[in-house]
Amino acid sequence: MQSSRKIGILLLLLAIPIFLVLFLQFFSTSHYDIPVYYENGIDSLTQCESSTEVHRVAPFQASDVITGENQTINFENQIRVVYWHSDDCQDTCRLVLEELARLQGVFESQTALQLLFVSESPLQDAPTLANTYRKQLPEWLFLQGTEGQSSSFVQCELILPQPELPLNATLMLVDDEARIRGYYLGTSSKDVDRLIGEIRILLYNMNTN
């Protein structure tokens, strides 16, 4: 009888952690979730084609500002930080690039992350920028789109500009399923720290799925 009681207590002690894990998995909310923007589509944007499904950034055709080669960026299978710049690289742009360089150092050699710098106008100092920022992984791409395509893509795919965020200082985060996960003030170290934390969450989710 005493032996059976000990076995019963032991089984109970072993079962408690299992029930706890199952409870947390099915009934708790993860504190590491980050929002999915436009999860119900973009039907409120009158200038864009309406949709009611989760918004996914469409492929973007652009040319490499260094080589002139055409590229199609498919916003899947990699996490991307996008910086869309509408004129030549002035003081705001350089502050954002410094923050992106800091971010690049945090994720050194990370192939699952790509940094996109997209300009609507030709960059006179593009070779200098490329030599400065393309030295290591994560990969940098400096791109330029056509004026007509750029306007439509910015408004209806990237959903820019965002309220209270200047276009030339805005960073955005797109996950490996082409979903928008965040907008950030690229001149703010605090905002970029938040971006770094949320990239870590997405990388963790990629590795565990």
C-alpha positions as a Python dict, from the first residue, in 0.01 Angstrom:
ca = {
    (1, 'M'): (0, 0, 0),
    (2, 'Q'): (276, 241, 98),
    (3, 'S'): (466, 157, -222),
    (4, 'S'): (157, 226, -434),
    (5, 'R'): (110, 561, -261),
    (6, 'K'): (471, 661, -337),
    (7, 'I'): (428, 565, -701),
    (8, 'G'): (105, 768, -718),
    (9, 'I'): (277, 1075, -568),
    (10, 'L'): (569, 1036, -811),
    (11, 'L'): (335, 1014, -1109),
    (12, 'L'): (148, 1321, -988),
    (13, 'L'): (472, 1516, -953),
    (14, 'L'): (571, 1415, -1307),
    (15, 'A'): (229, 1506, -1446),
    (16, 'I'): (217, 1858, -1299),
    (17, 'P'): (489, 2004, -1531),
    (18, 'I'): (324, 1842, -1834),
    (19, 'F'): (-15, 1995, -1750),
    (20, 'L'): (153, 2330, -1685),
    (21, 'V'): (323, 2330, -2026),
    (22, 'L'): (0, 2232, -2202),
    (23, 'F'): (-193, 2503, -2017),
    (24, 'L'): (59, 2772, -2111),
    (25, 'Q'): (64, 2655, -2472),
    (26, 'F'): (-311, 2654, -2526),
    (27, 'F'): (-449, 2912, -2284),
    (28, 'S'): (-184, 3181, -2245),
    (29, 'T'): (-80, 3469, -2470),
    (30, 'S'): (285, 3493, -2569),
    (31, 'H'): (456, 3807, -2449),
    (32, 'Y'): (688, 3782, -2748),
    (33, 'D'): (421, 3837, -3014),
    (34, 'I'): (450, 4151, -3225),
    (35, 'P'): (162, 4293, -3426),
    (36, 'V'): (79, 4209, -3786),
    (37, 'Y'): (-21, 4532, -3959),
    (38, 'Y'): (-323, 4537, -4191),
    (39, 'E'): (-429, 4189, -4085),
    (40, 'N'): (-776, 4262, -4224),
    (41, 'G'): (-653, 4413, -4550),
    (42, 'I'): (-630, 4773, -4669),
    (43, 'D'): (-990, 4846, -4771),
    (44, 'S'): (-972, 5184, -4592),
    (45, 'L'): (-707, 5314, -4836),
    (46, 'T'): (-915, 5467, -5113),
    (47, 'Q'): (-624, 5517, -5355),
    (48, 'C'): (-534, 5146, -5346),
    (49, 'E'): (-704, 4827, -5452),
    (50, 'S'): (-915, 4711, -5159),
    (51, 'S'): (-863, 4378, -4986),
    (52, 'T'): (-994, 4211, -4673),
    (53, 'E'): (-719, 3948, -4629),
    (54, 'V'): (-390, 4006, -4450),
    (55, 'H'): (-180, 4252, -4648),
    (56, 'R'): (140, 4112, -4796),
    (57, 'V'): (397, 4332, -4968),
    (58, 'A'): (407, 4250, -5340),
    (59, 'P'): (734, 4190, -5528),
    (60, 'F'): (914, 4510, -5624),
    (61, 'Q'): (1112, 4563, -5945),
    (62, 'A'): (1401, 4806, -5917),
    (63, 'S'): (1755, 4862, -6037),
    (64, 'D'): (2071, 4834, -5830),
    (65, 'V'): (2204, 5191, -5799),
    (66, 'I'): (2563, 5063, -5813),
    (67, 'T'): (2556, 4810, -6097),
    (68, 'G'): (2245, 4929, -6282),
    (69, 'E'): (2116, 4570, -6298),
    (70, 'N'): (1742, 4511, -6268),
    (71, 'Q'): (1626, 4312, -5967),
    (72, 'T'): (1295, 4176, -5842),
    (73, 'I'): (1266, 4182, -5466),
    (74, 'N'): (1032, 3912, -5341),
    (75, 'F'): (937, 3995, -4982),
    (76, 'E'): (934, 3635, -4864),
    (77, 'N'): (1182, 3390, -4711),
    (78, 'Q'): (1386, 3671, -4550),
    (79, 'I'): (1323, 3934, -4288),
    (80, 'R'): (1370, 4280, -4434),
    (81, 'V'): (1422, 4627, -4294),
    (82, 'V'): (1315, 4882, -4555),
    (83, 'Y'): (1425, 5244, -4571),
    (84, 'W'): (1248, 5441, -4846),
    (85, 'H'): (1416, 5771, -4928),
    (86, 'S'): (1259, 6032, -5155),
    (87, 'D'): (1555, 6258, -5233),
    (88, 'D'): (1934, 6269, -5215),
    (89, 'C'): (2104, 6153, -4897),
    (90, 'Q'): (2112, 6454, -4665),
    (91, 'D'): (2154, 6481, -4284),
    (92, 'T'): (1839, 6283, -4193),
    (93, 'C'): (1935, 6004, -4430),
    (94, 'R'): (2284, 5978, -4283),
    (95, 'L'): (2149, 5961, -3928),
    (96, 'V'): (1921, 5676, -4033),
    (97, 'L'): (2209, 5498, -4206),
    (98, 'E'): (2419, 5526, -3891),
    (99, 'E'): (2141, 5358, -3692),
    (100, 'L'): (2109, 5088, -3959),
    (101, 'A'): (2485, 5031, -3942),
    (102, 'R'): (2447, 4980, -3566),
    (103, 'L'): (2165, 4734, -3632),
    (104, 'Q'): (2383, 4555, -3886),
    (105, 'G'): (2654, 4513, -3624),
    (106, 'V'): (2406, 4354, -3382),
    (107, 'F'): (2307, 4093, -3642),
    (108, 'E'): (2655, 4036, -3785),
    (109, 'S'): (2670, 3751, -4041),
    (110, 'Q'): (2292, 3698, -4023),
    (111, 'T'): (2185, 3578, -4368),
    (112, 'A'): (1812, 3570, -4284),
    (113, 'L'): (1806, 3951, -4259),
    (114, 'Q'): (1835, 4199, -4547),
    (115, 'L'): (1852, 4579, -4538),
    (116, 'L'): (1689, 4764, -4828),
    (117, 'F'): (1772, 5127, -4905),
    (118, 'V'): (1537, 5243, -5182),
    (119, 'S'): (1567, 5585, -5343),
    (120, 'E'): (1322, 5759, -5575),
    (121, 'S'): (1597, 5976, -5726),
    (122, 'P'): (1953, 5898, -5843),
    (123, 'L'): (2203, 5901, -5559),
    (124, 'Q'): (2514, 6100, -5645),
    (125, 'D'): (2707, 5944, -5357),
    (126, 'A'): (2577, 5589, -5413),
    (127, 'P'): (2926, 5436, -5461),
    (128, 'T'): (3046, 5592, -5135),
    (129, 'L'): (2740, 5468, -4948),
    (130, 'A'): (2781, 5118, -5089),
    (131, 'N'): (3150, 5102, -4998),
    (132, 'T'): (3065, 5215, -4646),
    (133, 'Y'): (2771, 4987, -4572),
    (134, 'R'): (2813, 4679, -4791),
    (135, 'K'): (3118, 4546, -4613),
    (136, 'Q'): (2950, 4269, -4415),
    (137, 'L'): (2629, 4073, -4361),
    (138, 'P'): (2340, 4129, -4321),
    (139, 'E'): (2323, 4210, -4690),
    (140, 'W'): (2258, 4568, -4802),
    (141, 'L'): (2075, 4646, -5125),
    (142, 'F'): (2072, 5001, -5263),
    (143, 'L'): (1786, 5021, -5511),
    (144, 'Q'): (1606, 5271, -5730),
    (145, 'G'): (1259, 5234, -5878),
    (146, 'T'): (1083, 5424, -6152),
    (147, 'E'): (892, 5734, -6042),
    (148, 'G'): (546, 5602, -6135),
    (149, 'Q'): (603, 5259, -5986),
    (150, 'S'): (758, 5402, -5672),
    (151, 'S'): (458, 5621, -5587),
    (152, 'S'): (213, 5331, -5616),
    (153, 'F'): (440, 5089, -5434),
    (154, 'V'): (503, 5326, -5143),
    (155, 'Q'): (135, 5407, -5089),
    (156, 'C'): (-29, 5070, -5152),
    (157, 'E'): (236, 4812, -5061),
    (158, 'L'): (453, 4973, -4792),
    (159, 'I'): (162, 5194, -4674),
    (160, 'L'): (378, 5504, -4634),
    (161, 'P'): (390, 5769, -4504),
    (162, 'Q'): (275, 5677, -4155),
    (163, 'P'): (112, 5929, -3919),
    (164, 'E'): (367, 6136, -3725),
    (165, 'L'): (660, 5961, -3896),
    (166, 'P'): (850, 6161, -4161),
    (167, 'L'): (889, 5952, -4478),
    (168, 'N'): (1264, 6017, -4500),
    (169, 'A'): (1315, 5900, -4141),
    (170, 'T'): (1089, 5592, -4140),
    (171, 'L'): (1211, 5234, -4116),
    (172, 'M'): (974, 4943, -4162),
    (173, 'L'): (998, 4576, -4078),
    (174, 'V'): (866, 4307, -4315),
    (175, 'D'): (869, 3943, -4205),
    (176, 'D'): (952, 3632, -4409),
    (177, 'E'): (585, 3599, -4511),
    (178, 'A'): (583, 3950, -4664),
    (179, 'R'): (370, 4089, -4380),
    (180, 'I'): (438, 4434, -4233),
    (181, 'R'): (534, 4401, -3866),
    (182, 'G'): (632, 4754, -3765),
    (183, 'Y'): (721, 5115, -3843),
    (184, 'Y'): (1002, 5298, -3661),
    (185, 'L'): (1161, 5642, -3644),
    (186, 'G'): (1504, 5573, -3792),
    (187, 'T'): (1668, 5876, -3629),
    (188, 'S'): (1568, 5759, -3280),
    (189, 'S'): (1805, 5516, -3105),
    (190, 'K'): (1518, 5413, -2877),
    (191, 'D'): (1297, 5323, -3173),
    (192, 'V'): (1580, 5136, -3344),
    (193, 'D'): (1641, 4944, -3019),
    (194, 'R'): (1274, 4838, -3037),
    (195, 'L'): (1327, 4737, -3400),
    (196, 'I'): (1630, 4526, -3300),
    (197, 'G'): (1427, 4351, -3031),
    (198, 'E'): (1145, 4273, -3273),
    (199, 'I'): (1386, 4141, -3538),
    (200, 'R'): (1519, 3902, -3272),
    (201, 'I'): (1164, 3778, -3214),
    (202, 'L'): (1108, 3719, -3587),
    (203, 'L'): (1441, 3538, -3622),
    (204, 'Y'): (1355, 3319, -3324),
    (205, 'N'): (1017, 3236, -3477),
    (206, 'M'): (1182, 3153, -3811),
    (207, 'N'): (1429, 2918, -3643),
    (208, 'T'): (1166, 2741, -3433),
    (209, 'N'): (911, 2694, -3710),
}
